[in-house]
Amino acid sequence: MTEKGLITASDGQHRCWWCGEDDELYRNYHDTEWGFPVTDDIRLFEKICLEGFQSGLSWITILRKRENFRAAFAGFDFHKVAHFTEEDVERLVQDAGIIRHRGKIEATINNAKRAIELQKEFGSLAAYFWHFEPTADQRPDQLNYETLSQIGQTDLSKQMSKDLKKRGWKFVGPTTCYAFMQAMGLVNDHLDGCFKREEVLNARAKLKKPQLKQS
């Protein structure tokens, strides 16, 4: 790893250090998903739930189980998950393909109900989450390893966390919320010099931002 936090893999491309050099799944996630702007409600719900499951674990652990999670939680269609019963909780606690943490499983079902409420109030989950996007002056001037490694949470991720908790969401602390913002493209935290940074900048520039529902 260079002092800028970049690694050079076998394909010769410079990437953010965290995805490693030899895990194809992790590299593909870095190259095709992380930081690219997402406005699909199902994907947003999936990610914030999986970030909750990640708490205390590494993301690669969750990523390797993601397809199992999708099968277990009806593709993270929150309208379906909201109807899960205690029988479903017991089924999921026994599912070795996911993280068998009863509190996080119950939180996902609870959050599905809260997501429906949020969608009704704001028009979409995307409209709600994207109104926490920081402005340019709220972002670092340079994005290197030293800078990024010191950003575990921000004022906006704290605001998102506080507001979600007020609305009854669970396992949505400020660090979880910032990781969600990074992954879903609300911020572009690909390091300066990463070969994906410019592509993400362009994708964000072309994005049609979801609008809040007019009251």
BAKE-90611 format. One line per 8 residues: number of its first residue (from 1); their letters; for each residue x, y, z of N, C-alpha, C. Coordinates in steps of 0.1 Angstrom, whole numbers, plus 5000, padded with zeros to 4 digits. Example, Ala and Ser with C-alpha at 12.3 -4.5 7.8 and 13.67 -1.06 7.14 Angstrom:
2
1	AS	5132:4943:5078:5123:4955:5078:5132:4967:5078; 5128:4978:5071:5137:4989:5071:5129:5000:5079;
END
This chain:
215
1	MTEKGLIT	5008:4988:5000:5000:5000:5000:5009:5012:5000; 5006:5022:4991:5013:5035:4991:5009:5044:5003; 5016:5054:5005:5012:5064:5016:4999:5070:5013; 4994:5070:5000:4981:5076:4997:4970:5066:4999; 4973:5054:5003:4963:5044:5006:4958:5036:4994; 4967:5036:4984:4963:5029:4971:4971:5016:4970; 4965:5006:4964:4972:4994:4961:4972:4992:4946; 4981:4985:4941:4982:4982:4927:4980:4967:4925;
9	ASDGQHRC	4969:4962:4919:4966:4948:4918:4973:4943:4905; 4971:4930:4903:4977:4923:4892:4973:4929:4878; 4962:4936:4878:4957:4942:4865:4964:4955:4863; 4972:4960:4872:4979:4973:4871:4971:4985:4875; 4958:4983:4879:4950:4994:4883:4953:4998:4898; 4952:5011:4901:4953:5016:4914:4939:5017:4921; 4938:5010:4932:4925:5010:4939:4927:5014:4954; 4916:5017:4960:4915:5020:4975:4920:5007:4982;
17	WWCGEDDE	4928:5010:4992:4935:4998:4999:4926:4988:5005; 4913:4992:5009:4905:4983:5017:4900:4971:5010; 4900:4971:4996:4894:4960:4989:4905:4949:4987; 4917:4951:4990:4928:4941:4989:4932:4939:4975; 4941:4930:4973:4947:4927:4960:4942:4914:4954; 4938:4905:4962:4936:4892:4956:4922:4886:4959; 4912:4893:4964:4899:4888:4966:4890:4894:4954; 4887:4886:4945:4879:4890:4933:4866:4896:4936;
25	LYRNYHDT	4859:4890:4946:4846:4895:4950:4847:4909:4956; 4857:4911:4964:4858:4924:4971:4863:4934:4960; 4872:4931:4951:4876:4940:4941:4864:4944:4932; 4856:4934:4928:4845:4937:4920:4835:4946:4927; 4833:4944:4940:4824:4953:4947:4830:4967:4947; 4843:4969:4949:4849:4982:4948:4847:4988:4935; 4849:4980:4924:4849:4985:4910:4836:4988:4905; 4825:4981:4909:4812:4982:4902:4801:4988:4911;
33	EWGFPVTD	4803:4988:4924:4792:4992:4933:4796:5003:4943; 4806:5002:4950:4809:5011:4961:4811:5025:4956; 4803:5034:4961:4804:5048:4958:4795:5053:4946; 4791:5043:4938:4782:5047:4926:4768:5050:4932; 4762:5061:4927:4750:5066:4933:4738:5057:4931; 4730:5054:4942:4719:5045:4941:4706:5052:4945; 4696:5051:4937:4683:5057:4941:4672:5047:4941; 4675:5034:4940:4665:5023:4941:4662:5020:4956;
41	DIRLFEKI	4649:5021:4959:4645:5019:4973:4649:5006:4979; 4647:4995:4971:4651:4982:4976:4665:4980:4979; 4674:4985:4970:4688:4985:4972:4692:4993:4984; 4686:5005:4986:4689:5013:4997:4685:5006:5010; 4674:5000:5011:4669:4993:5023:4679:4981:5025; 4682:4974:5015:4691:4962:5017:4704:4967:5023; 4710:4978:5018:4723:4982:5022:4723:4987:5037; 4713:4994:5040:4713:4999:5054:4711:4988:5064;
49	CLEGFQSG	4703:4978:5060:4701:4966:5068:4714:4958:5069; 4721:4956:5058:4733:4948:5058:4744:4956:5066; 4744:4969:5065:4754:4976:5073:4751:4974:5088; 4739:4973:5092:4735:4969:5105:4740:4956:5109; 4739:4946:5100:4744:4933:5103:4759:4933:5104; 4766:4942:5097:4780:4942:5097:4786:4947:5110; 4778:4954:5118:4783:4960:5131:4790:4950:5139; 4803:4953:5141:4812:4943:5149:4819:4933:5140;
57	LSWITILR	4816:4933:5127:4822:4924:5117:4828:4931:5106; 4834:4924:5097:4840:4931:5085:4830:4930:5073; 4831:4940:5064:4821:4940:5053:4823:4928:5044; 4835:4923:5042:4837:4912:5033:4829:4899:5039; 4828:4898:5052:4820:4887:5058:4806:4888:5053; 4800:4900:5053:4786:4902:5049:4785:4900:5034; 4795:4906:5027:4794:4905:5012:4794:4890:5007; 4802:4882:5014:4802:4868:5010:4789:4861:5013;
65	KRENFRAA	4781:4866:5022:4768:4860:5026:4756:4868:5020; 4759:4878:5011:4748:4887:5007:4737:4879:4999; 4741:4870:4991:4730:4863:4983:4722:4855:4993; 4728:4849:5003:4720:4842:5013:4711:4851:5021; 4715:4863:5024:4707:4873:5030:4695:4877:5021; 4698:4879:5008:4687:4882:4999:4676:4871:4999; 4681:4859:4998:4671:4848:4998:4664:4847:5011; 4670:4850:5022:4664:4849:5035:4654:4860:5038;
73	FAGFDFHK	4656:4872:5032:4648:4883:5035:4640:4888:5022; 4636:4879:5015:4627:4882:5003:4632:4893:4994; 4646:4892:4991:4652:4902:4983:4652:4915:4989; 4650:4916:5002:4649:4929:5009:4638:4938:5004; 4628:4932:4999:4615:4939:4995:4609:4943:5009; 4610:4955:5013:4606:4958:5027:4590:4957:5029; 4583:4957:5018:4568:4955:5019:4565:4940:5023; 4574:4931:5019:4573:4917:5022:4579:4915:5036;
81	VAHFTEED	4590:4920:5039:4597:4918:5051:4589:4923:5063; 4582:4934:5061:4574:4940:5071:4563:4930:5077; 4560:4920:5069:4550:4910:5073:4556:4897:5079; 4569:4897:5081:4575:4886:5087:4570:4884:5101; 4569:4871:5105:4563:4868:5118:4574:4863:5127; 4570:4859:5139:4579:4853:5149:4585:4840:5143; 4576:4833:5136:4581:4820:5129:4592:4823:5120; 4591:4834:5112:4602:4838:5103:4615:4841:5111;
89	VERLVQDA	4613:4848:5123:4625:4851:5131:4632:4838:5135; 4624:4828:5139:4630:4815:5144:4636:4808:5132; 4630:4809:5120:4636:4803:5108:4650:4810:5105; 4650:4823:5106:4662:4830:5103:4673:4828:5113; 4670:4826:5126:4680:4824:5136:4687:4810:5134; 4680:4801:5127:4685:4788:5124:4692:4788:5110; 4692:4799:5103:4698:4799:5089:4713:4802:5090; 4721:4791:5088:4735:4792:5089:4741:4801:5077;
97	GIIRHRGK	4733:4804:5067:4739:4812:5056:4739:4827:5059; 4733:4831:5070:4734:4845:5073:4740:4847:5087; 4740:4860:5092:4744:4862:5105:4733:4860:5115; 4734:4850:5123:4722:4846:5131:4722:4853:5144; 4719:4866:5143:4719:4875:5155:4704:4879:5156; 4697:4874:5166:4683:4876:5168:4680:4891:5168; 4687:4899:5175:4684:4913:5176:4685:4920:5162; 4695:4917:5154:4696:4923:5141:4685:4918:5131;
105	IEATINNA	4682:4905:5133:4671:4900:5125:4658:4907:5128; 4655:4908:5141:4643:4915:5145:4643:4930:5141; 4655:4936:5141:4656:4950:5137:4653:4952:5122; 4657:4942:5114:4655:4943:5100:4640:4943:5097; 4632:4934:5104:4618:4933:5103:4611:4946:5107; 4616:4951:5119:4611:4964:5124:4614:4975:5114; 4626:4976:5108:4630:4986:5099:4622:4986:5086; 4618:4974:5082:4610:4973:5070:4597:4980:5072;
113	KRAIELQK	4591:4979:5084:4578:4986:5087:4581:5001:5087; 4592:5005:5093:4596:5019:5094:4599:5025:5080; 4604:5016:5071:4607:5020:5057:4594:5023:5049; 4584:5016:5052:4571:5018:5045:4566:5032:5050; 4567:5035:5063:4563:5048:5068:4571:5059:5062; 4584:5057:5060:4592:5067:5054:4589:5069:5040; 4586:5059:5033:4583:5060:5019:4570:5068:5017; 4560:5065:5025:4547:5072:5025:4549:5087:5028;
121	EFGSLAAY	4558:5090:5037:4560:5104:5041:4568:5112:5031; 4578:5106:5026:4588:5114:5017:4586:5110:5002; 4578:5100:4999:4577:5097:4985:4585:5085:4981; 4597:5084:4987:4606:5073:4984:4617:5073:4995; 4623:5061:4997:4634:5061:5006:4646:5069:5000; 4647:5069:4987:4658:5076:4980:4657:5091:4983; 4645:5097:4982:4643:5111:4985:4647:5114:4999; 4643:5106:5009:4647:5108:5023:4662:5107:5024;
129	FWHFEPTA	4669:5096:5020:4683:5095:5023:4691:5105:5015; 4687:5108:5003:4696:5117:4995:4695:5132:5000; 4685:5135:5009:4686:5149:5014:4696:5150:5025; 4703:5139:5028:4715:5140:5037:4728:5141:5029; 4728:5142:5016:4740:5144:5008:4747:5156:5012; 4760:5156:5015:4767:5168:5019:4770:5177:5007; 4771:5190:5010:4775:5199:5000:4790:5199:4998; 4795:5205:4987:4810:5204:4984:4818:5210:4996;
137	DQRPDQLN	4813:5220:5002:4821:5226:5013:4821:5218:5026; 4813:5208:5026:4813:5199:5038:4822:5186:5036; 4829:5186:5025:4838:5175:5021:4852:5179:5022; 4861:5169:5025:4875:5172:5026:4881:5177:5012; 4891:5186:5013:4898:5191:5001:4905:5180:4994; 4912:5171:5002:4919:5160:4996:4914:5147:5003; 4914:5137:4995:4909:5124:5000:4920:5113:4998; 4929:5113:5009:4939:5102:5009:4936:5093:5021;
145	YETLSQIG	4945:5084:5023:4944:5074:5033:4942:5080:5047; 4951:5090:5050:4951:5097:5063:4937:5103:5065; 4932:5110:5055:4920:5117:5057:4908:5107:5059; 4907:5098:5050:4896:5088:5050:4896:5080:5063; 4908:5076:5067:4908:5067:5079:4904:5074:5092; 4903:5088:5091:4898:5095:5102:4884:5099:5102; 4877:5095:5091:4863:5098:5089:4855:5086:5092; 4851:5084:5104:4842:5072:5108:4828:5076:5108;
153	QTDLSKQM	4825:5089:5110:4812:5095:5110:4813:5109:5107; 4802:5116:5103:4802:5130:5101:4790:5136:5107; 4789:5149:5107:4777:5156:5112:4765:5151:5106; 4765:5149:5092:4753:5145:5085:4750:5131:5088; 4760:5122:5090:4756:5108:5093:4751:5108:5108; 4755:5116:5116:4749:5117:5130:4735:5122:5129; 4733:5132:5120:4719:5137:5118:4710:5126:5113; 4715:5118:5103:4707:5107:5097:4704:5097:5108;
161	SKDLKKRG	4714:5093:5115:4712:5083:5126:4702:5088:5136; 4703:5100:5141:4694:5106:5151:4680:5106:5146; 4678:5110:5133:4665:5111:5128:4659:5097:5126; 4667:5087:5121:4661:5074:5119:4657:5068:5132; 4666:5070:5142:4663:5064:5155:4650:5070:5161; 4648:5083:5159:4636:5090:5163:4624:5084:5156; 4626:5079:5144:4615:5073:5137:4613:5058:5140; 4621:5053:5149:4619:5039:5153:4629:5029:5147;
169	WKFVGPTT	4638:5034:5138:4648:5024:5132:4658:5019:5142; 4663:5008:5140:4673:5002:5149:4686:4998:5142; 4697:4997:5149:4710:4994:5144:4714:5004:5132; 4712:5016:5135:4715:5027:5125:4723:5038:5132; 4734:5034:5138:4743:5044:5145:4750:5052:5134; 4756:5063:5138:4762:5073:5129:4774:5067:5121; 4781:5057:5126:4791:5050:5118:4785:5041:5107; 4775:5034:5111:4767:5026:5102:4761:5035:5091;
177	CYAFMQAM	4756:5046:5094:4750:5056:5085:4761:5061:5075; 4773:5064:5080:4783:5069:5071:4788:5058:5061; 4789:5046:5066:4793:5035:5057:4782:5034:5046; 4770:5035:5050:4759:5035:5040:4760:5046:5030; 4763:5058:5035:4765:5069:5026:4776:5067:5016; 4787:5062:5021:4798:5059:5012:4795:5049:5001; 4788:5038:5006:4785:5027:4996:4775:5031:4986; 4765:5039:4990:4754:5042:4981:4756:5055:4973;
185	GLVNDHLD	4768:5061:4974:4772:5072:4966:4767:5086:4970; 4762:5087:4983:4759:5100:4988:4772:5108:4990; 4783:5101:4991:4796:5107:4991:4805:5099:4982; 4815:5105:4976:4825:5098:4968:4838:5096:4976; 4840:5085:4983:4852:5083:4991:4862:5074:4984; 4861:5073:4971:4873:5067:4964:4884:5076:4965; 4896:5071:4969:4907:5080:4971:4912:5087:4959; 4919:5099:4961:4925:5105:4950:4936:5095:4944;
193	GCFKREEV	4935:5093:4931:4944:5084:4925:4938:5070:4922; 4927:5067:4929:4920:5055:4926:4914:5056:4912; 4915:5045:4904:4910:5046:4890:4895:5047:4889; 4888:5045:4900:4873:5046:4899:4868:5059:4904; 4877:5068:4909:4872:5080:4915:4865:5089:4904; 4871:5090:4893:4866:5099:4882:4853:5094:4877; 4852:5080:4875:4840:5074:4870:4828:5077:4880; 4831:5076:4893:4820:5079:4903:4817:5093:4902;
201	LNARAKLK	4826:5102:4901:4823:5116:4900:4814:5119:4888; 4817:5113:4877:4808:5114:4865:4794:5109:4867; 4793:5097:4874:4780:5091:4877:4772:5100:4886; 4779:5106:4895:4772:5115:4905:4767:5128:4897; 4775:5133:4888:4772:5145:4881:4760:5143:4872; 4758:5131:4867:4747:5128:4858:4734:5124:4865; 4735:5122:4878:4724:5117:4886:4713:5127:4887; 4701:5122:4885:4689:5130:4887:4685:5128:4901;
209	KPQLKQS	4687:5137:4910:4684:5136:4924:4670:5133:4927; 4667:5124:4935:4653:5121:4939:4647:5133:4947; 4635:5137:4945:4629:5149:4951:4620:5145:4962; 4620:5152:4973:4611:5150:4984:4597:5152:4980; 4588:5144:4985:4574:5145:4982:4568:5159:4987; 4561:5165:4978:4555:5178:4981:4543:5177:4990; 4543:5184:5001:4532:5183:5011:4520:5191:5006;
END
